[in-house]
Amino acid sequence: MRDIRDCKQGDWVVIGQKDGEAGSVAKFEDRRDFCAHYDEGKIKNESASQYQTGWSAGNYQFWNRIGLADGRAPRPQSFYAQQVSTEKIIKNKTPLNPAAYDVGWKAGNADYWFGIGDQDGSAAKNADTEKERAQSSGDITFNADAYRQGWSRGNEAYWTRLGFEDAHNGVSDKQFIDHQKRAQQTKLFVRENAYRQAWDQEIVEYWKRVGWADATSGWDVYMRRIDAKKRDLKFSEAEYQAMWEKRLQQYWTDAGHDDGFGQPNRFEERNANARNDKLFVLARSRDDYMQAWYAENARYCSPQNAFEFGRRSAYFALNVCGQNVQGRAQHGYVSGERYESVMRERARVERDLSSTIDRRNDTDDKLRRLEKEIKRDQDNKDRPRNDETARIDKKREQDRAELSRYIRDLNRKIDDLEMWRHRHIEQLEQIMRSL
């Protein structure tokens, strides 16, 4: 389908490039004959040259891609000789392109040594490691420029990581001096800017985390200001205070939510115990608590919520509801109890109805079989007429009468049960409408 679509688009550069990238030989004649079946008008005089241009580019990419992969592997540049002898190359008779392979291999080899340098730099290895890498490279050509570029990036990442970790753990940036001394002892290149930039960014996040935890642990900005000074640590006071207040806002809001659902308003109690609980009360804490408490209290005291409590026969704290909503909440609870009672009765009725219908159907089957036997014997002119057959006929008539009477009784019971089921449905709907 893709080949047909290419034919209809008539882009012979693309058609040739796809063949080249697939490792195929140039086969314009085959492609032209194939495309002639679908859109001969897209075949022009210049199609052959366009195809060849695309194929050359595709063949270049094919070998360049192989060289790039071998360079990154890493494999020696001489591995090209093995690549040209692979089963796929031989089977497809792929035209060789050593120049394209070499370009790809050199790029892949540079990527490899860049990665090694980055790895060494990140591991705090000094620049002398380059000599060791070069000496141990074996038949893998050593690319000094790529290695140095990678090492430089890795070295910067190392100092960035040190700055981040110190700030993340609340360690003063004076720790840089110790890092610098150790680096000089091992002849490691020092990047003070990378360290300090990372430390300055992360120390703000450190104080945000501390502010969040302090708000419910008995610490405040004044205490932390002294603590930071003792630790010779830059104090991000504004960020600390903002997060500290945000945590308290969330705490008092959450407390209002928790208390509002079934408990009385406990702000004054919580406020009185705040010091013992290592908590702080802001000017807005009362409003945060009250707003959340009233919202949850309204939800708790709603008829719909009381209804669900009533259905479960769970304890409902009616006393926490305001006088103006207690009546509706109580009605909701009673309605829930009644609803569940009706539901249980309805389920019982439906079970009885199902079993009664099954018995009626079974009895119907018995009656039909019996009537077939009676009719069969009545139609049998060769059937003897004697006391025995008369006794059998009498017994069958008695059974038919009893079965018919039993079916009538069952049908009456079914009608009664269906009436009760309908009545229960109406009761349930009425209960829900009353909420």
C-alpha positions as CSV (number, residue, x, y, z in Angstrom):
1,M,0.0,0.0,0.0
2,R,2.8,2.4,0.8
3,D,4.5,1.7,-2.6
4,I,1.2,2.4,-4.4
5,R,0.8,5.6,-2.5
6,D,4.3,6.7,-3.5
7,C,3.5,5.9,-7.1
8,K,0.4,8.1,-7.0
9,Q,2.3,11.0,-5.4
10,G,4.9,10.7,-8.1
11,D,7.9,11.9,-5.9
12,W,10.7,9.8,-7.5
13,V,13.3,11.3,-5.2
14,V,11.4,9.8,-2.2
15,I,10.9,6.4,-4.0
16,G,14.6,6.2,-4.7
17,Q,15.6,7.3,-1.2
18,K,13.5,4.6,0.4
19,D,15.1,2.0,-1.7
20,G,18.6,3.3,-0.8
21,E,17.8,3.5,2.9
22,A,16.5,-0.1,2.8
23,G,20.0,-1.3,1.5
24,S,18.6,-2.2,-1.9
25,V,20.3,-1.8,-5.2
26,A,19.0,1.0,-7.5
27,K,16.1,-0.5,-9.4
28,F,14.4,2.3,-11.3
29,E,13.1,0.1,-14.1
30,D,11.3,-2.2,-11.6
31,R,9.8,0.8,-9.8
32,R,8.7,2.3,-13.1
33,D,7.0,-0.8,-14.3
34,F,5.2,-1.2,-10.9
35,C,4.0,2.4,-10.9
36,A,2.8,2.2,-14.5
37,H,0.0,0.0,-13.3
38,Y,-1.4,2.7,-10.9
39,D,-0.6,6.1,-12.3
40,E,1.5,6.1,-15.5
41,G,1.0,9.9,-15.8
42,K,3.4,10.4,-12.8
43,I,6.3,8.9,-14.7
44,K,8.2,11.7,-16.4
45,N,11.4,11.9,-18.5
46,E,13.3,13.2,-15.4
47,S,12.0,10.5,-13.1
48,A,15.1,8.3,-13.7
49,S,17.5,11.0,-12.6
50,Q,15.3,12.0,-9.7
51,Y,15.2,8.4,-8.5
52,Q,19.0,8.1,-8.7
53,T,19.4,11.3,-6.7
54,G,17.1,9.9,-4.0
55,W,18.7,6.5,-4.1
56,S,22.2,7.9,-3.6
57,A,21.0,9.9,-0.6
58,G,19.3,6.8,0.8
59,N,22.3,4.6,0.3
60,Y,24.5,7.2,2.1
61,Q,22.1,7.3,5.0
62,F,22.1,3.5,5.1
63,W,25.8,3.2,5.6
64,N,26.0,6.4,7.7
65,R,23.5,4.9,10.1
66,I,25.5,1.6,10.4
67,G,28.7,3.6,11.0
68,L,27.1,5.7,13.6
69,A,25.9,2.6,15.5
70,D,29.3,1.0,15.3
71,G,31.0,4.1,16.6
72,R,28.7,4.3,19.6
73,A,28.9,0.6,20.3
74,P,32.0,1.1,20.4
75,R,33.6,-0.9,17.6
76,P,36.8,0.0,15.7
77,Q,36.6,1.8,12.4
78,S,38.0,-1.3,10.7
79,F,34.7,-3.1,11.6
80,Y,33.4,-1.9,8.2
81,A,35.1,-4.9,6.7
82,Q,32.9,-7.2,8.7
83,Q,29.7,-5.2,8.0
84,V,30.2,-5.6,4.2
85,S,30.3,-9.4,4.7
86,T,27.0,-9.7,6.6
87,E,24.3,-11.9,5.3
88,K,21.9,-9.0,4.8
89,I,24.4,-7.0,2.7
90,I,25.3,-9.9,0.6
91,K,21.7,-11.0,0.1
92,N,20.5,-7.5,-1.0
93,K,23.7,-6.9,-3.0
94,T,23.9,-3.5,-1.3
95,P,26.3,-1.2,-3.0
96,L,29.1,-0.2,-0.6
97,N,29.8,3.3,0.6
98,P,32.9,3.4,2.9
99,A,32.9,7.2,2.9
100,A,29.4,7.4,4.4
101,Y,30.2,4.7,6.9
102,D,33.4,6.6,8.0
103,V,31.4,9.8,8.5
104,G,28.8,8.0,10.6
105,W,31.5,6.1,12.6
106,K,33.4,9.3,13.5
107,A,30.2,10.9,14.8
108,G,29.3,7.7,16.7
109,N,32.9,7.5,18.1
110,A,32.6,11.1,19.3
111,D,29.3,10.4,21.0
112,Y,30.9,7.4,22.8
113,W,33.9,9.4,24.1
114,F,31.6,12.3,25.0
115,G,29.6,9.9,27.1
116,I,32.7,8.5,28.8
117,G,34.0,12.0,29.6
118,D,30.6,13.0,31.0
119,Q,30.6,9.9,33.1
120,D,34.1,10.6,34.4
121,G,33.4,14.2,35.1
122,S,30.2,13.4,37.0
123,A,32.2,10.9,39.1
124,A,34.6,13.7,40.2
125,K,37.5,12.2,38.2
126,N,40.2,14.8,37.4
127,A,41.5,15.8,34.0
128,D,44.4,13.3,34.3
129,T,41.8,10.6,33.7
130,E,42.0,11.5,30.0
131,K,45.4,10.0,29.7
132,E,44.3,6.8,31.3
133,R,41.3,6.6,28.9
134,A,43.5,7.3,25.9
135,Q,46.0,4.6,26.9
136,S,43.4,2.0,27.6
137,S,41.3,2.7,24.5
138,G,42.8,-0.2,22.5
139,D,41.6,-0.4,18.9
140,I,38.9,2.1,19.7
141,T,40.2,5.4,18.4
142,F,40.4,7.9,21.2
143,N,38.6,11.3,20.5
144,A,40.2,13.8,22.9
145,D,38.0,16.7,21.9
146,A,34.8,14.8,22.5
147,Y,36.1,13.3,25.8
148,R,37.0,16.8,27.1
149,Q,33.6,18.2,26.1
150,G,31.8,15.4,27.9
151,W,34.1,15.7,30.9
152,S,33.5,19.4,31.2
153,R,29.7,18.8,31.2
154,G,30.1,16.0,33.8
155,N,32.3,18.1,36.0
156,E,29.8,20.9,35.9
157,A,27.0,18.4,36.8
158,Y,29.2,17.2,39.7
159,W,29.5,20.7,41.3
160,T,25.8,21.4,40.6
161,R,24.9,18.2,42.4
162,L,27.1,19.1,45.4
163,G,25.4,22.5,45.7
164,F,22.0,21.0,45.4
165,E,22.6,18.3,48.0
166,D,24.1,20.7,50.5
167,A,21.2,23.1,50.2
168,H,18.6,20.3,50.2
169,N,20.0,19.1,53.5
170,G,20.2,22.5,55.0
171,V,24.0,22.7,54.9
172,S,25.6,26.2,54.7
173,D,27.2,27.2,51.5
174,K,30.4,27.7,53.5
175,Q,30.7,24.0,53.0
176,F,32.0,24.9,49.5
177,I,35.4,25.7,51.0
178,D,35.7,22.1,52.2
179,H,34.6,20.8,48.8
180,Q,37.2,23.1,47.2
181,K,40.0,21.9,49.4
182,R,39.3,18.2,48.7
183,A,39.0,19.0,45.0
184,Q,42.4,20.7,45.0
185,Q,43.9,17.7,46.8
186,T,42.8,15.5,44.0
187,K,43.5,18.0,41.2
188,L,39.8,18.3,40.4
189,F,38.7,21.3,38.5
190,V,36.5,23.6,40.7
191,R,33.3,25.3,39.4
192,E,32.2,27.6,42.1
193,N,29.5,29.2,40.0
194,A,27.8,25.9,39.3
195,Y,27.9,25.0,43.0
196,R,26.5,28.4,44.2
197,Q,23.8,28.6,41.5
198,A,22.5,25.2,42.5
199,W,22.8,26.0,46.2
200,D,21.0,29.3,45.9
201,Q,18.1,27.7,44.0
202,E,17.6,24.8,46.3
203,I,18.1,26.6,49.6
204,V,14.8,28.4,48.9
205,E,13.0,25.1,48.4
206,Y,14.7,23.8,51.6
207,W,13.2,26.7,53.7
208,K,9.8,26.1,52.0
209,R,9.8,22.5,53.2
210,V,11.0,23.6,56.7
211,G,8.3,26.2,56.9
212,W,5.6,23.7,56.0
213,A,6.8,21.3,58.7
214,D,7.4,24.0,61.3
215,A,3.8,25.3,61.2
216,T,2.5,22.2,63.0
217,S,5.7,21.5,65.0
218,G,5.9,24.6,67.2
219,W,8.5,26.5,65.2
220,D,8.0,30.0,63.8
221,V,10.0,32.5,61.8
222,Y,11.7,34.1,64.8
223,M,13.0,30.8,66.0
224,R,14.2,29.8,62.6
225,R,15.9,33.1,62.1
226,I,18.0,32.4,65.2
227,D,18.5,28.8,64.1
228,A,19.7,29.9,60.6
229,K,22.2,32.3,62.2
230,K,23.6,29.6,64.4
231,R,24.0,27.3,61.4
232,D,25.5,30.2,59.3
233,L,22.8,29.4,56.8
234,K,21.2,31.9,54.4
235,F,17.5,32.3,55.5
236,S,14.9,32.7,52.8
237,E,12.5,34.3,55.2
238,A,9.8,35.5,52.8
239,E,9.5,32.0,51.2
240,Y,9.6,30.3,54.6
241,Q,6.8,32.6,56.1
242,A,4.6,32.2,53.0
243,M,4.8,28.4,53.2
244,W,4.4,28.4,57.0
245,E,1.2,30.4,56.7
246,K,-0.1,28.3,53.8
247,R,0.4,25.1,56.0
248,L,-1.5,26.7,58.9
249,Q,-4.3,27.7,56.5
250,Q,-4.6,24.2,55.3
251,Y,-4.4,22.8,58.8
252,W,-7.3,24.9,60.2
253,T,-9.3,24.3,57.0
254,D,-8.8,20.6,57.3
255,A,-9.7,20.7,61.0
256,G,-12.9,22.5,60.2
257,H,-13.8,19.9,57.6
258,D,-13.1,17.1,60.0
259,D,-15.1,18.6,62.8
260,G,-17.9,19.8,60.6
261,F,-18.9,16.3,59.6
262,G,-20.7,15.2,62.7
263,Q,-18.9,17.0,65.5
264,P,-19.7,20.3,67.2
265,N,-17.7,23.5,66.5
266,R,-14.5,22.9,68.3
267,F,-12.5,26.0,67.3
268,E,-12.3,27.4,70.8
269,E,-11.2,24.1,72.2
270,R,-8.5,23.7,69.5
271,N,-7.4,27.3,70.0
272,A,-7.0,26.7,73.7
273,N,-4.9,23.6,73.1
274,A,-2.9,25.0,70.2
275,R,0.2,25.7,72.3
276,N,0.2,22.1,73.8
277,D,-0.3,20.7,70.3
278,K,2.6,22.8,69.0
279,L,0.3,24.7,66.6
280,F,-0.1,28.4,65.8
281,V,-3.3,30.4,65.4
282,L,-3.3,33.2,62.8
283,A,-5.7,36.1,62.5
284,R,-7.4,34.3,59.7
285,S,-7.4,30.8,61.3
286,R,-10.8,31.3,62.8
287,D,-12.3,32.2,59.5
288,D,-10.6,29.3,57.8
289,Y,-11.9,26.9,60.4
290,M,-15.4,28.3,60.5
291,Q,-15.8,28.5,56.7
292,A,-14.9,24.8,56.4
293,W,-16.9,23.7,59.4
294,Y,-20.1,25.4,58.2
295,A,-19.7,23.9,54.8
296,E,-19.2,20.4,56.1
297,N,-21.9,20.8,58.8
298,A,-24.4,21.8,56.1
299,R,-23.5,18.7,54.1
300,Y,-23.7,16.5,57.2
301,C,-27.1,17.9,58.3
302,S,-28.6,17.7,54.8
303,P,-31.6,15.4,54.5
304,Q,-29.8,13.4,51.9
305,N,-26.9,12.6,54.2
306,A,-29.1,11.9,57.1
307,F,-31.1,9.6,54.8
308,E,-27.9,7.5,54.1
309,F,-27.2,7.3,57.8
310,G,-30.8,6.1,58.4
311,R,-30.5,3.4,55.7
312,R,-27.4,2.1,57.6
313,S,-29.0,2.6,61.0
314,A,-25.8,4.4,61.9
315,Y,-25.6,6.9,64.7
316,F,-26.4,10.5,63.6
317,A,-25.4,13.4,65.7
318,L,-28.6,15.5,65.3
319,N,-27.5,17.8,68.1
320,V,-24.7,19.3,65.9
321,C,-27.3,20.5,63.4
322,G,-28.9,24.0,63.7
323,Q,-32.5,24.3,65.0
324,N,-33.6,25.4,61.5
325,V,-32.4,22.2,59.8
326,Q,-32.9,19.6,62.6
327,G,-36.4,18.8,61.5
328,R,-35.4,18.1,57.9
329,A,-32.4,16.1,59.0
330,Q,-34.5,14.0,61.3
331,H,-37.0,13.5,58.6
332,G,-34.2,12.4,56.3
333,Y,-32.9,9.9,58.9
334,V,-36.4,8.4,59.5
335,S,-37.0,8.3,55.8
336,G,-33.7,6.4,55.3
337,E,-34.8,3.8,58.0
338,R,-38.2,3.5,56.4
339,Y,-36.7,3.3,52.9
340,E,-34.4,0.4,53.9
341,S,-37.3,-1.4,55.6
342,V,-39.4,-1.1,52.5
343,M,-36.5,-2.3,50.4
344,R,-36.1,-5.4,52.5
345,E,-39.9,-6.1,52.3
346,R,-39.8,-5.5,48.6
347,A,-36.9,-7.9,48.2
348,R,-38.9,-10.5,50.2
349,V,-41.9,-10.0,48.0
350,E,-39.9,-10.3,44.8
351,R,-38.3,-13.6,46.1
352,D,-41.8,-14.9,46.9
353,L,-43.1,-13.7,43.6
354,S,-40.3,-15.4,41.7
355,S,-40.8,-18.7,43.5
356,T,-44.6,-18.6,43.2
357,I,-44.3,-18.0,39.4
358,D,-41.9,-21.0,39.2
359,R,-44.4,-23.2,41.1
360,R,-47.3,-22.0,38.9
361,N,-45.2,-22.8,35.7
362,D,-44.3,-26.2,37.0
363,T,-48.0,-26.9,37.9
364,D,-49.0,-25.7,34.4
365,D,-46.6,-28.2,32.9
366,K,-48.0,-31.0,35.0
367,L,-51.6,-30.1,34.0
368,R,-50.8,-30.0,30.3
369,R,-49.1,-33.5,30.5
370,L,-52.1,-34.9,32.4
371,E,-54.6,-33.5,29.9
372,K,-52.6,-35.0,27.1
373,E,-52.8,-38.4,28.8
374,I,-56.6,-38.0,29.3
375,K,-57.1,-37.0,25.7
376,R,-54.9,-39.8,24.4
377,D,-56.9,-42.4,26.3
378,Q,-60.2,-40.8,25.3
379,D,-59.2,-41.0,21.6
380,N,-58.0,-44.6,21.9
381,K,-61.0,-46.7,20.7
382,D,-59.1,-49.9,21.5
383,R,-58.8,-49.0,25.1
384,P,-60.6,-51.5,27.3
385,R,-63.6,-50.3,29.4
386,N,-63.4,-51.9,32.8
387,D,-63.2,-51.1,36.5
388,E,-59.5,-50.5,36.4
389,T,-59.6,-48.0,33.5
390,A,-62.6,-46.3,35.2
391,R,-60.6,-46.0,38.4
392,I,-57.7,-44.5,36.5
393,D,-59.9,-42.0,34.7
394,K,-61.5,-40.9,37.9
395,K,-58.1,-40.4,39.5
396,R,-57.0,-38.3,36.6
397,E,-60.0,-36.1,36.8
398,Q,-59.5,-35.6,40.5
399,D,-55.8,-34.7,39.8
400,R,-56.8,-32.3,37.0
401,A,-59.3,-30.5,39.3
402,E,-56.8,-30.2,42.1
403,L,-54.1,-28.9,39.7
404,S,-56.5,-26.4,38.2
405,R,-57.6,-25.2,41.6
406,Y,-53.9,-24.9,42.8
407,I,-53.1,-22.9,39.7
408,R,-56.0,-20.5,40.4
409,D,-54.7,-20.1,44.0
410,L,-51.2,-19.4,42.7
411,N,-52.4,-16.9,40.2
412,R,-54.3,-15.1,42.9
413,K,-51.2,-15.1,45.1
414,I,-49.1,-13.8,42.1
415,D,-51.6,-10.9,41.6
416,D,-51.4,-10.1,45.3
417,L,-47.6,-10.1,45.3
418,E,-47.4,-8.0,42.1
419,M,-49.7,-5.5,43.8
420,W,-47.4,-5.4,46.8
421,R,-44.4,-5.0,44.6
422,H,-46.0,-2.1,42.8
423,R,-47.0,-0.6,46.1
424,H,-43.5,-0.8,47.5
425,I,-42.1,0.9,44.4
426,E,-44.6,3.7,44.9
427,Q,-43.6,3.9,48.6
428,L,-39.9,4.2,47.7
429,E,-40.6,6.9,45.1
430,Q,-42.7,8.8,47.6
431,I,-40.0,8.6,50.2
432,M,-37.4,10.0,47.8
433,R,-39.7,12.8,46.7
434,S,-40.2,13.8,50.4
435,L,-36.5,14.5,50.9
